[in-house]
Amino acid sequence: MKKISTLLLFIAIFQFGFGQIFISEDFGSGTWPPAGWVNENPQLWEHSNTSWAGGISPEAEHWVDSWSQEAKLISPVIDLTGYASVNLTFSHFLSHSFGTYYLKASTRSGAGDWNDVWIYTANEDIPATEITISISNEDVGQSDFQFAFHDMGGPGPTIDFWYIDNVCLSYAPELDCSMKSFSTKEFISDVASISGTLQNLGSEVVNSVGVNWQIEDGETFYSEFAGLNLQYSEYYDFDCDQLFDFPMGDYMVELWIDNINGQADGNQSNDSINKLIHVVSNTTYKRPCFEDFTGSTCGPCATLNLLLLPWVEEHFDEITLIKYPVDWPYSGDPYYTLEVGNRVELYNVIAAPSVYVNGIYVGWQFEYIPPAYEEAIESPAVFDIASAFSLTGTEMAINTSILPYADFEDMTVHVIVFEFITEGNIGSNGETEFHHVMMKMVPDDQGTTVNFSDRVPYILNQTIDLSETFIEEFDDLGVLVLIQKTETLEIYQSDYSIENGTFNNSAGLMDLKVDGITVNGFSSNIFEYNIELPTNTTEVPLVTAETIDDNAIAVIVDTYELPGTTSIDVFAEDLSTQNTYLINFTLATGMEESMNPSINLYPNPSNGIVYLSGDKAKSIIVFNLIGNSVFELNEAISKIDMNALNDGIYIIQIKMDNGFIINKKVSLIK
């Protein structure tokens, strides 16, 4: 948890954080300019059917060249009689060209002089960002208040486009805390924390906040965060005390603020946020896909490549890269194709270079690339890909296996042939060679539409004749496979195809353990086991598996009730060969079970110290998930210090005085 003292925060979903709203404008009325607004220069402020600022199409677009005169987009007249301060909130996006530029928001009253209330020095692109401005100048309190968006004006440095959306002028009460974001991952396969970000939008300092979360009409979980000292506009990242631990499925989770400083929030309209969380059978590492719209006649493209290409080489095994040669500026890149043009239209690309990571625009300057990569790999992937290609003359055969870890509808699989280095498209920007240049999309730029089923491999076998494609060297080709959500354009996973690649088809287990102990009678060729548990067992045992082939994948789906069955699906490296192992857990019957000792461990999850209550323990052994002993305590104890261990799940094996052994699963989250 941490406090963030910045006014700028990228958010995926824009939420209004207001008490009394004087004006709210999303530019969606179809009228331009909106009713009551004044467009001072119709040539420079336009209505755009885009959503670059992070809202929903349409939005306001400001185009600026080096000889523009200052042009304002002016709000309607607003009566602020009796108010001493107001908040102006909007989202924006900037495509920067060169030099240093100044973006402004200003106010006036009685059609008088304009007073700047926000000045942003722009010398680079600005991603979709929300801005909150507190205004308390002499214009506030007047009956004829107005605000405007504009730029520096006059000759000099330029920007390409400035987009604005979701404009709101409001009054915030003294106590006003807004739930800004819900940051728990969309896809999880294990226990997870419920986390988010809140912002103080009131004039009073926020010292404590209560937060609730709930799944539909289920149990409500409460956490309180104290000692915050949040000033106006400051943000706070939090993790709730209780973990999200539910079976596979889709859950609509509501997260909301319960109180501020022990009192009711003065503005409850911005207190809650919802998110659909998918609990899936497995997650894996995401390999981010970098798509670069570029060209050999584009000067800034060469500047970007000087830093980008060495970075790509350093991260070659961690990312994928494809470059689309565009047909601008001037004559454009000679390797431009209509498939590139359709990709440009799909993303609504407005400038070159433009870099997208997993389908999301990140900018055209190198400094945006490493942070975008770090953010992308934080989210787990829900697909694995195994692909190989071979070339016979000009005919290429591409065989791809895709393993999904949930059900997905309306996904698109794009298979893209590229050339690692080209020289035949040298243009005017000074570059003498170009890397990862797109040659052909297979079968075309529409890709292959697929509905995936959880843990059901999807096989895609394709053949393409490349004789009419502008390929310089057929022994210098690569293939990229990416899986993209058709509706949102988000790329869920990507990987390179391996030339003449072969994959192991071993889908067996070397070991299968329950609570750290190998299953009695285990054999890689036996696929079902029955294990009887003590009658009073309520906690599902922890099952771990070790594959014979290190590149195979074991997907363990635990039962969430006893008696019940835990399944272990083992997929070979080829992602198509599969075996399934089953462990059937039953509960013993008989009076002798009532004599079994009882012991409880708490808290669970633990932040480092685990306490024991109930019958006396003689000794304990702590195992990690692969069954290795981490440490032992050969003495009667009432607590276990696990602070020296890394976060994760552990099995605590407890031996009692009568020789009875109890295994307990504990989650360690420090």
ZAMARGU-4260 file (C-alpha; in steps of 0.2 Angstrom, whole numbers, plus 5000, padded with zeros to 4 digits):
<rodrens>
0) 5000/5000/5000 | 5006/5017/4996 | 5001/5035/4994 | 5003/5044/4977 | 5005/5063/4977
5) 5002/5066/4959 | 4987/5074/4950 | 4989/5062/4935 | 4983/5044/4935 | 4980/5033/4920
10) 4963/5024/4923 | 4955/5011/4913 | 4937/5017/4917 | 4933/5035/4920 | 4922/5038/4935
15) 4914/5055/4940 | 4919/5061/4957 | 4907/5075/4961 | 4895/5082/4974 | 4884/5095/4964
20) 4887/5094/4946 | 4886/5111/4936 | 4890/5104/4919 | 4895/5087/4912 | 4899/5085/4894
25) 4905/5069/4885 | 4902/5077/4867 | 4890/5063/4863 | 4874/5073/4859 | 4878/5074/4840
30) 4878/5093/4841 | 4895/5102/4838 | 4899/5112/4847 | 4888/5106/4861 | 4873/5117/4866
35) 4880/5133/4875 | 4898/5130/4870 | 4908/5141/4859 | 4921/5135/4846 | 4932/5150/4844
40) 4941/5143/4829 | 4930/5130/4819 | 4946/5125/4809 | 4956/5120/4825 | 4942/5112/4836
45) 4932/5098/4829 | 4921/5083/4833 | 4930/5067/4832 | 4923/5049/4832 | 4937/5043/4842
50) 4941/5038/4860 | 4959/5042/4863 | 4956/5052/4879 | 4950/5036/4887 | 4931/5039/4887
55) 4919/5033/4874 | 4918/5040/4856 | 4915/5054/4851 | 4926/5067/4859 | 4933/5085/4856
60) 4949/5086/4845 | 4961/5100/4844 | 4972/5101/4829 | 4987/5113/4830 | 5001/5117/4817
65) 5016/5129/4820 | 5006/5144/4813 | 4990/5142/4823 | 4983/5157/4832 | 4976/5153/4850
70) 4959/5145/4849 | 4948/5142/4863 | 4934/5129/4866 | 4923/5139/4878 | 4910/5132/4890
75) 4892/5138/4893 | 4889/5152/4906 | 4887/5144/4923 | 4880/5152/4939 | 4892/5149/4953
80) 4884/5162/4965 | 4888/5157/4983 | 4902/5145/4979 | 4920/5148/4984 | 4928/5134/4975
85) 4924/5121/4962 | 4933/5106/4953 | 4936/5104/4935 | 4939/5087/4929 | 4942/5080/4912
90) 4952/5066/4903 | 4964/5070/4888 | 4976/5063/4876 | 4990/5071/4867 | 4999/5066/4851
95) 5015/5077/4852 | 5025/5082/4836 | 5041/5092/4841 | 5047/5105/4854 | 5039/5111/4869
100) 5020/5116/4869 | 5009/5123/4883 | 4991/5116/4885 | 4979/5127/4896 | 4963/5128/4905
105) 4957/5145/4910 | 4942/5154/4918 | 4933/5171/4916 | 4918/5180/4922 | 4907/5193/4914
110) 4916/5190/4897 | 4932/5198/4905 | 4950/5193/4904 | 4955/5174/4905 | 4964/5168/4920
115) 4974/5152/4918 | 4970/5139/4931 | 4980/5124/4923 | 4995/5125/4912 | 5003/5109/4906
120) 5021/5109/4898 | 5020/5096/4884 | 5036/5090/4876 | 5030/5072/4873 | 5015/5062/4870
125) 5002/5061/4885 | 4993/5044/4886 | 4974/5044/4891 | 4975/5053/4908 | 4962/5061/4920
130) 4965/5078/4926 | 4957/5086/4942 | 4959/5105/4945 | 4953/5114/4960 | 4948/5132/4956
135) 4945/5145/4969 | 4950/5161/4960 | 4940/5177/4958 | 4929/5170/4944 | 4922/5157/4956
140) 4906/5164/4965 | 4901/5174/4950 | 4884/5172/4940 | 4893/5172/4923 | 4907/5160/4926
145) 4915/5151/4911 | 4930/5140/4907 | 4940/5136/4892 | 4952/5124/4884 | 4966/5131/4873
150) 4984/5131/4869 | 4999/5143/4868 | 4995/5149/4851 | 5007/5158/4839 | 5021/5151/4829
155) 5034/5138/4836 | 5033/5120/4842 | 5018/5110/4837 | 5007/5096/4843 | 4998/5084/4831
160) 4981/5082/4840 | 4974/5085/4858 | 4959/5075/4862 | 4947/5080/4877 | 4932/5070/4884
165) 4922/5068/4900 | 4922/5086/4905 | 4914/5090/4922 | 4913/5105/4933 | 4907/5102/4951
170) 4907/5106/4969 | 4914/5094/4981 | 4909/5093/4999 | 4921/5093/5013 | 4921/5074/5014
175) 4922/5066/4997 | 4933/5051/4994 | 4931/5043/4977 | 4934/5024/4972 | 4945/5027/4957
180) 4950/5010/4951 | 4948/4991/4955 | 4965/4984/4952 | 4963/4965/4955 | 4968/4956/4940
185) 4954/4951/4928 | 4960/4933/4927 | 4966/4923/4942 | 4969/4905/4945 | 4972/4905/4964
190) 4968/4916/4979 | 4970/4935/4976 | 4969/4951/4985 | 4955/4963/4982 | 4964/4979/4979
195) 4961/4996/4972 | 4964/5015/4972 | 4954/5029/4980 | 4956/5048/4979 | 4952/5062/4991
200) 4941/5075/4981 | 4935/5084/4997 | 4943/5099/5006 | 4945/5089/5022 | 4961/5079/5025
205) 4956/5060/5025 | 4964/5050/5039 | 4954/5034/5038 | 4943/5025/5025 | 4933/5009/5027
210) 4931/4998/5011 | 4919/4984/5008 | 4918/4971/4994 | 4905/4959/4990 | 4900/4946/4976
215) 4882/4950/4971 | 4871/4946/4986 | 4884/4936/4996 | 4894/4940/5012 | 4901/4958/5014
220) 4920/4959/5018 | 4926/4975/5027 | 4943/4983/5029 | 4949/4999/5037 | 4964/5009/5032
225) 4970/5022/5045 | 4984/5035/5046 | 4982/5040/5028 | 4984/5059/5029 | 4977/5061/5012
230) 4977/5079/5005 | 4965/5085/4991 | 4968/5075/4975 | 4980/5063/4983 | 4978/5044/4979
235) 4979/5029/4990 | 4982/5011/4984 | 4975/4998/4996 | 4974/4979/4998 | 4959/4972/5008
240) 4962/4961/5022 | 4952/4946/5016 | 4957/4936/5001 | 4947/4932/4986 | 4946/4913/4986
245) 4932/4905/4975 | 4930/4891/4963 | 4932/4892/4944 | 4919/4904/4937 | 4914/4922/4933
250) 4911/4934/4948 | 4904/4952/4948 | 4912/4960/4962 | 4907/4977/4970 | 4920/4987/4979
255) 4914/5002/4989 | 4919/5015/5002 | 4910/5013/5018 | 4915/5028/5028 | 4928/5043/5029
260) 4936/5048/5045 | 4922/5038/5054 | 4908/5048/5045 | 4897/5045/5030 | 4904/5051/5014
265) 4898/5068/5009 | 4896/5062/4991 | 4891/5044/4989 | 4889/5045/4970 | 4907/5040/4967
270) 4910/5028/4981 | 4908/5011/4972 | 4915/5002/4957 | 4911/4985/4949 | 4923/4972/4941
275) 4920/4955/4933 | 4933/4943/4939 | 4936/4927/4930 | 4943/4912/4940 | 4951/4901/4927
280) 4959/4884/4927 | 4977/4890/4925 | 4987/4906/4921 | 5004/4907/4913 | 5017/4921/4909
285) 5011/4934/4896 | 5022/4938/4881 | 5018/4955/4877 | 5015/4959/4858 | 5023/4975/4852
290) 5015/4982/4836 | 5024/4997/4828 | 5017/5007/4814 | 5032/5014/4805 | 5040/5018/4788
295) 5056/5021/4779 | 5051/5039/4775 | 5047/5043/4793 | 5061/5053/4802 | 5054/5050/4820
300) 5053/5032/4816 | 5072/5031/4814 | 5075/5041/4830 | 5064/5028/4839 | 5073/5013/4831
305) 5090/5018/4837 | 5084/5014/4855 | 5070/5002/4852 | 5079/4989/4842 | 5093/4986/4855
310) 5080/4984/4868 | 5070/4972/4858 | 5086/4961/4855 | 5088/4961/4874 | 5070/4956/4877
315) 5069/4944/4862 | 5063/4929/4872 | 5051/4939/4882 | 5041/4949/4869 | 5035/4948/4851
320) 5037/4962/4838 | 5029/4966/4822 | 5032/4982/4811 | 5019/4988/4799 | 5026/4999/4785
325) 5014/5013/4782 | 5010/5023/4767 | 5015/5040/4774 | 5023/5053/4776 | 5026/5058/4758
330) 5027/5043/4747 | 5027/5031/4762 | 5036/5014/4764 | 5037/5004/4747 | 5033/4988/4757
335) 5016/4995/4762 | 5001/4983/4758 | 4982/4984/4760 | 4983/4973/4775 | 4994/4986/4784
340) 4981/4999/4779 | 4967/4989/4786 | 4977/4987/4802 | 4979/5006/4803 | 4961/5008/4801
345) 4957/4995/4814 | 4967/5004/4827 | 4963/5021/4820 | 4982/5025/4819 | 4985/5044/4817
350) 5004/5046/4816 | 5020/5036/4813 | 5028/5029/4823 | 5014/5023/4834 | 5018/5009/4846
355) 5004/4997/4853 | 5007/4985/4867 | 4994/4971/4868 | 4982/4981/4857 | 4984/4997/4868
360) 4992/5013/4861 | 5008/5018/4872 | 5016/5032/4861 | 5030/5035/4849 | 5044/5039/4860
365) 5056/5025/4867 | 5053/5031/4885 | 5036/5024/4885 | 5041/5006/4879 | 5049/4999/4895
370) 5035/5005/4907 | 5022/4998/4895 | 5032/4981/4895 | 5033/4981/4914 | 5014/4984/4915
375) 5010/4971/4902 | 5019/4957/4911 | 5010/4960/4927 | 4994/4953/4920 | 4994/4934/4918
380) 4990/4926/4902 | 4976/4913/4899 | 4983/4905/4884 | 4998/4895/4879 | 5004/4894/4861
385) 5015/4881/4852 | 5018/4884/4834 | 5030/4878/4821 | 5032/4882/4802 | 5042/4875/4787
390) 5046/4882/4770 | 5046/4872/4754 | 5051/4884/4740 | 5039/4898/4742 | 5025/4888/4751
395) 5025/4890/4770 | 5016/4877/4781 | 5011/4884/4799 | 5005/4872/4812 | 4999/4880/4828
400) 4992/4873/4844 | 4983/4884/4857 | 4978/4879/4874 | 4965/4890/4883 | 4962/4891/4902
405) 4944/4897/4901 | 4930/4898/4889 | 4932/4913/4877 | 4920/4918/4863 | 4924/4929/4848
410) 4943/4929/4848 | 4954/4931/4833 | 4970/4922/4830 | 4982/4932/4819 | 4996/4923/4810
415) 5008/4935/4803 | 5023/4931/4792 | 5037/4944/4793 | 5055/4946/4787 | 5068/4949/4801
420) 5079/4961/4791 | 5074/4970/4775 | 5084/4983/4764 | 5074/4984/4748 | 5062/4997/4756
425) 5076/5010/4760 | 5068/5027/4760 | 5072/5045/4765 | 5074/5043/4784 | 5092/5038/4785
430) 5089/5020/4790 | 5098/5007/4779 | 5089/4991/4786 | 5072/4987/4794 | 5068/4974/4806
435) 5053/4962/4809 | 5044/4969/4793 | 5026/4962/4791 | 5025/4953/4774 | 5009/4943/4775
440) 4994/4940/4787 | 4988/4922/4786 | 4975/4919/4779 | 4972/4938/4778 | 4971/4953/4790
445) 4954/4947/4796 | 4963/4932/4804 | 4954/4916/4811 | 4938/4919/4822 | 4938/4906/4836
450) 4927/4901/4851 | 4939/4893/4864 | 4934/4880/4877 | 4943/4878/4894 | 4957/4866/4892
455) 4952/4860/4875 | 4967/4862/4863 | 4963/4872/4847 | 4973/4866/4832 | 4976/4878/4817
460) 4985/4871/4802 | 4988/4883/4788 | 4997/4884/4771 | 5001/4900/4762 | 5010/4903/4745
465) 5022/4918/4747 | 5027/4919/4729 | 5019/4936/4726 | 5024/4943/4742 | 5039/4956/4743
470) 5051/4944/4752 | 5069/4948/4750 | 5076/4932/4757 | 5066/4917/4760 | 5078/4910/4773
475) 5076/4926/4784 | 5057/4924/4788 | 5048/4923/4805 | 5030/4920/4810 | 5021/4928/4824
480) 5005/4921/4832 | 4994/4932/4842 | 4977/4930/4850 | 4966/4946/4850 | 4949/4949/4858
485) 4939/4954/4842 | 4928/4967/4851 | 4941/4976/4862 | 4957/4973/4852 | 4966/4968/4867
490) 4979/4955/4864 | 4978/4941/4877 | 4994/4931/4871 | 5007/4931/4858 | 5022/4920/4853
495) 5034/4916/4838 | 5032/4901/4828 | 5048/4890/4827 | 5055/4886/4810 | 5055/4867/4808
500) 5051/4866/4826 | 5046/4849/4835 | 5038/4848/4852 | 5038/4834/4864 | 5022/4823/4866
505) 5025/4817/4884 | 5010/4820/4895 | 5014/4810/4910 | 5018/4814/4929 | 5034/4809/4938
510) 5026/4813/4955 | 5009/4817/4963 | 5008/4823/4980 | 4994/4827/4993 | 4999/4839/5007
515) 5017/4836/5002 | 5017/4817/5003 | 5018/4806/4987 | 5001/4797/4984 | 5002/4779/4989
520) 5004/4768/4975 | 5008/4782/4962 | 5013/4777/4945 | 5013/4788/4929 | 5002/4775/4921
525) 4989/4775/4934 | 4976/4789/4931 | 4964/4788/4946 | 4967/4787/4965 | 4955/4786/4980
530) 4961/4794/4996 | 4951/4793/5013 | 4952/4807/5024 | 4948/4809/5043 | 4929/4811/5046
535) 4931/4829/5053 | 4942/4835/5038 | 4935/4852/5032 | 4950/4858/5022 | 4953/4852/5005
540) 4971/4844/5004 | 4984/4853/4993 | 4988/4843/4977 | 5005/4846/4968 | 5011/4837/4953
545) 5028/4836/4944 | 5028/4832/4925 | 5040/4819/4917 | 5045/4832/4904 | 5049/4849/4911
550) 5041/4858/4896 | 5024/4849/4899 | 5010/4858/4909 | 5000/4851/4924 | 4984/4860/4927
555) 4977/4856/4944 | 4959/4860/4947 | 4955/4857/4966 | 4938/4852/4972 | 4930/4865/4983
560) 4920/4853/4994 | 4923/4836/5003 | 4920/4823/4997 | 4926/4828/4980 | 4938/4825/4966
565) 4953/4835/4961 | 4959/4834/4943 | 4976/4836/4936 | 4976/4839/4917 | 4993/4836/4910
570) 4997/4843/4892 | 5013/4839/4883 | 5024/4852/4876 | 5015/4851/4859 | 4999/4857/4869
575) 4988/4844/4860 | 4993/4827/4869 | 4984/4826/4885 | 4982/4814/4901 | 4970/4817/4915
580) 4974/4811/4933 | 4960/4811/4946 | 4961/4810/4965 | 4944/4806/4973 | 4944/4812/4991
585) 4931/4803/5003 | 4928/4805/5022 | 4931/4790/5034 | 4916/4783/5044 | 4917/4775/5061
590) 4918/4780/5079 | 4937/4779/5080 | 4938/4795/5071 | 4930/4805/5085 | 4947/4802/5095
595) 4957/4811/5082 | 4966/4826/5089 | 4960/4843/5083 | 4971/4858/5080 | 4968/4875/5072
600) 4980/4887/5063 | 4977/4906/5062 | 4977/4918/5054 | 4976/4911/5037 | 4982/4919/5026
605) 4996/4925/5038 | 5008/4940/5037 | 5022/4930/5045 | 5017/4923/5061 | 5005/4907/5063
610) 4997/4903/5079 | 4991/4885/5085 | 4977/4882/5096 | 4968/4866/5101 | 4977/4849/5105
615) 4996/4851/5109 | 5008/4848/5094 | 5024/4839/5097 | 5033/4844/5082 | 5030/4852/5065
620) 5038/4852/5047 | 5035/4865/5035 | 5034/4860/5016 | 5034/4871/5001 | 5023/4867/4986
625) 5035/4855/4978 | 5036/4844/4994 | 5053/4850/5000 | 5055/4853/5019 | 5058/4871/5022
630) 5061/4870/5041 | 5057/4859/5056 | 5053/4862/5074 | 5055/4847/5086 | 5047/4855/5101
635) 5030/4859/5108 | 5025/4875/5101 | 5011/4888/5101 | 5016/4898/5086 | 5027/4897/5070
640) 5038/4911/5063 | 5037/4911/5044 | 5044/4928/5041 | 5060/4921/5033 | 5050/4913/5019
645) 5044/4920/5003 | 5026/4923/5000 | 5016/4908/4994 | 5007/4892/5000 | 5015/4880/5012
650) 5010/4864/5020 | 5012/4863/5039 | 5014/4845/5044 | 5009/4843/5063 | 5014/4828/5073
655) 5004/4825/5089 | 5009/4816/5105 | 4999/4801/5101 | 5008/4800/5084 | 4994/4806/5074
660) 4999/4818/5059 | 4989/4833/5053 | 4992/4842/5037 | 4987/4860/5036 | 4988/4872/5021
665) 4993/4890/5025 | 4995/4905/5013 | 5009/4917/5017 | 5006/4935/5011 | 5018/4948/5020
</rodrens>
